[in-house]
Amino acid sequence: MAKHIILLASAICFLSLVGCAYGAATFFVEGQVYCDTCRAQFVTRVSPFMKGAKVRLECKDREGGSLTYSADAVTDDKGVYRLKVEGDHEEELCEILLVKSSMPDCSEVNTDSFVENGARISLAQNSGMVDPVRQANPLGFMRKEPLPECTQVLKELGITATGDLI
């Protein structure tokens, strides 16, 4: 009788481990949206985080590039968004894209070919990352003209207004 109980308990443990390993993946993607007041393409001390900005997660097939998954989110008071994503997207390229600014004077998206306009994110269980929360790089909408104090802000970072090192 004891052998049967041990065998049954072992089978239940084994099946629960298999269920965890092959269960449906759930991820959470988090990130922030800011206003790039200096048109620097990175957050500075004069970059406010944007409440009410809209972002989109898009996953595309690696081979054909067709859209396989899409979800939208809106930032909170601190410019933070959080998306719940169901399923494993190992065979897809996923990224967060800027959709709509909440600040009319800070709504430009850089479209230069050398600029990454999205934050690429891994949504695969088999990626070596244990935590289901994936942190995306901050994304910024740009002002049409930089703030007057940007020259000093960039100088503090060792950069000129044209992007050269001091």
Disulfide bonds with the S-S distance in Angstrom:
Cys35-Cys106 2.08
Cys38-Cys150 2.03
Cys59-Cys94 2.09
